[in-house]
Every structure is written in structure tokens, then in C-alpha cells.
Amino acid sequence: MKKIVSIAAVVLGLLMIVFGLNKLVPFLPMPAPTPEEMKIFSAFLTLGWVLPLVAITEIAGGLLLVLPRTRALGAIVLLPLMTGIIVHHLVHAPATLLMPLVLFAINVAVIVVNSRKYLPMISK
């Protein structure tokens, strides 16, 4: 089981790196956003710093997840982003929720497999 989760963690990490890089330098075709999604993205673009911050966090979390030694930290770094992705798809594009749920499940599985590494943070 641990081996499967490790392979899935590497796949998730690589996907996060690719999608983070795509936010900084668009190279993947994106589906046309709905008018509601366009309002959200234009607000992010107006702020100017939100998308680069999300992209850099995705890249950093993905890199941490790919490396076995830092995998537990990468899973924790990516958890808030994955939660936001789930909420976004749930609210704005429920038909596309399957893939984010699978990726979220991988992230949670990595956290569960590495749960002993988090104990020093919460123990006395």
C-alpha cells in the first residue's frame, strides 16, 4: 500500500508542478471559462499577486511531494490548495469534480501514510 501511495504522490507532485508552471507561463489549452468563472479570474488578475502565489505554492508543494524525504511536508503544503480546488469545482463546475476528488484522495492518503511524522508537532 505504501508503495502505491508513493507512486501516486509522485504523480500528484508532477501534476501540481505542471499546473503551477502553467499558471506562470500558459502552455496548456484551457477550456473556456463560464461568465461566473471569468469574474473570479478577472478579480485574481486585478489583484495581481494571487495567481503567482498559488502557482509558486503549487510548484513548491509538488517538488516537496516528489521527493521522498519531504513528501509529508509537501502533502501538508498542498492540502489547503487542494481544498480550494475541490470547493471551486463543487461550486462552479460540479461536472468536473471527479479528477480533483481523486487528487485530493491521493493527498489525504499521503498524509495518512506519513501521519507519524506529524506527531512531534502536536505532542508535548
Beta strands, then each sheet from edge to edge (+ up, - down):
end
